[in-house]
Amino acid sequence: EIDVDEGKLQIPAENVLGLAAVATVGTLAALTDLDAGGGALTNHLAPQDTVSGNYTFVQTDSGREKVFTGSAAATWTIPALSAGTHAVVHNVGTAPVTFAANGVTLAGMTTLAAAKTAAVSWLPGGVVKLTGELS
């Protein structure tokens, strides 16, 4: 018969076989292989761009977060881009951003006040849908 005091039982991790590596207390695990298919985790943080004045969207804005930081009202022009293009706009400035159509039809309200967020989505047929905290 063997008595074991569980409160004092310590086995070094390197002596335990067959377990996946884990982060120890105080260690930030590298999030590289955690998707459902076992591949690398990608695009977990959308890239951001900071804009303080007027702006015109371009195709490379797709999938990005655009952050407005201006103190004067600005107009952001929405031209015709490929269907499926999308961006998120955060207004962290102190003035509103007004969205203006150029060759597209805007669906939704068009003013983004300070401290508000909206999504911009290009749909087939030259329609751009604005959703979020617009007025």
C-alpha positions as CSV (number, residue, x, y, z in Angstrom):
1,E,0.0,0.0,0.0
2,I,1.3,3.4,-1.0
3,D,-0.1,6.7,0.5
4,V,0.2,9.8,-1.6
5,D,-0.2,13.3,-0.3
6,E,-1.9,14.9,-3.4
7,G,-1.2,18.5,-2.2
8,K,2.5,18.0,-2.5
9,L,2.6,15.8,-5.6
10,Q,4.6,17.6,-8.3
11,I,5.7,16.1,-11.6
12,P,7.9,18.2,-13.9
13,A,6.2,18.7,-17.2
14,E,9.1,17.3,-19.1
15,N,8.5,13.9,-17.4
16,V,4.9,13.7,-18.7
17,L,4.7,12.2,-22.1
18,G,1.8,12.4,-24.6
19,L,0.5,15.8,-23.7
20,A,0.4,18.8,-25.9
21,A,2.6,21.7,-24.9
22,V,0.8,24.3,-22.8
23,A,1.8,27.7,-21.5
24,T,2.8,27.9,-17.9
25,V,1.5,30.5,-15.5
26,G,2.6,34.0,-16.5
27,T,3.5,32.9,-20.0
28,L,1.6,34.2,-23.0
29,A,1.0,31.2,-25.3
30,A,1.9,31.8,-29.0
31,L,-1.4,31.6,-30.9
32,T,-0.1,30.0,-34.1
33,D,-1.8,26.6,-34.5
34,L,-5.2,26.9,-32.9
35,D,-7.7,26.9,-35.8
36,A,-10.1,24.0,-36.2
37,G,-8.2,22.5,-39.0
38,G,-4.9,22.5,-37.2
39,G,-3.4,25.1,-39.5
40,A,-1.9,28.5,-38.5
41,L,-4.2,31.1,-37.0
42,T,-4.2,34.0,-39.4
43,N,-6.0,37.4,-39.6
44,H,-6.8,37.4,-35.9
45,L,-6.3,41.1,-35.8
46,A,-7.6,43.4,-38.6
47,P,-4.9,45.9,-39.7
48,Q,-5.7,49.5,-38.9
49,D,-5.1,52.8,-40.7
50,T,-5.5,56.2,-39.0
51,V,-7.0,59.1,-41.0
52,S,-7.6,62.6,-39.6
53,G,-9.3,64.3,-42.6
54,N,-11.1,63.6,-45.8
55,Y,-10.6,60.1,-47.4
56,T,-11.6,58.1,-50.4
57,F,-11.8,54.3,-50.1
58,V,-9.6,52.1,-52.3
59,Q,-9.6,48.4,-53.0
60,T,-6.8,47.7,-50.6
61,D,-9.0,48.9,-47.7
62,S,-10.9,45.7,-47.8
63,G,-10.7,43.8,-44.5
64,R,-9.1,46.8,-42.8
65,E,-10.3,49.0,-39.9
66,K,-10.1,52.7,-40.7
67,V,-9.8,54.9,-37.6
68,F,-10.9,58.6,-37.9
69,T,-9.0,60.8,-35.4
70,G,-9.9,64.3,-36.7
71,S,-11.2,67.3,-34.8
72,A,-12.9,68.8,-37.9
73,A,-15.7,67.2,-39.8
74,A,-14.6,65.1,-42.7
75,T,-16.1,63.5,-45.9
76,W,-15.2,60.0,-46.8
77,T,-16.0,59.2,-50.4
78,I,-17.2,55.7,-51.3
79,P,-16.4,54.8,-54.9
80,A,-17.3,51.7,-56.9
81,L,-15.1,48.8,-55.7
82,S,-15.4,45.1,-56.1
83,A,-18.4,43.4,-54.6
84,G,-17.4,41.7,-51.4
85,T,-15.1,44.6,-50.3
86,H,-15.7,45.5,-46.7
87,A,-14.2,47.8,-44.1
88,V,-15.0,48.9,-40.6
89,V,-14.8,52.6,-39.6
90,H,-14.2,53.8,-36.0
91,N,-14.7,57.5,-35.3
92,V,-12.5,58.2,-32.3
93,G,-12.2,61.9,-33.3
94,T,-14.4,64.8,-32.0
95,A,-16.2,65.5,-35.3
96,P,-18.6,63.5,-37.6
97,V,-17.6,61.6,-40.7
98,T,-20.1,61.9,-43.6
99,F,-20.0,59.2,-46.2
100,A,-20.5,60.4,-49.8
101,A,-21.3,58.1,-52.8
102,N,-19.3,58.3,-56.0
103,G,-20.7,55.9,-58.6
104,V,-22.5,53.8,-56.1
105,T,-25.8,53.8,-54.2
106,L,-25.5,54.1,-50.4
107,A,-27.9,52.0,-48.4
108,G,-28.3,53.3,-44.9
109,M,-27.7,56.6,-43.1
110,T,-24.5,58.4,-44.0
111,T,-23.2,60.3,-40.9
112,L,-20.9,58.7,-38.3
113,A,-20.7,60.7,-35.1
114,A,-17.8,60.8,-32.7
115,A,-17.3,57.6,-30.6
116,K,-19.3,55.5,-33.1
117,T,-18.5,52.6,-35.4
118,A,-19.9,51.5,-38.7
119,A,-19.3,48.8,-41.3
120,V,-19.0,49.6,-45.0
121,S,-19.9,46.7,-47.4
122,W,-19.8,46.7,-51.2
123,L,-22.6,44.6,-52.7
124,P,-23.2,43.5,-56.3
125,G,-24.9,46.1,-58.5
126,G,-23.0,49.1,-57.3
127,V,-24.7,49.2,-53.9
128,V,-22.8,49.9,-50.7
129,K,-24.4,49.0,-47.4
130,L,-23.6,51.1,-44.3
131,T,-24.5,49.5,-41.0
132,G,-23.7,50.3,-37.4
133,E,-24.0,53.5,-35.3
134,L,-24.9,55.8,-38.1
135,S,-27.3,58.7,-38.1
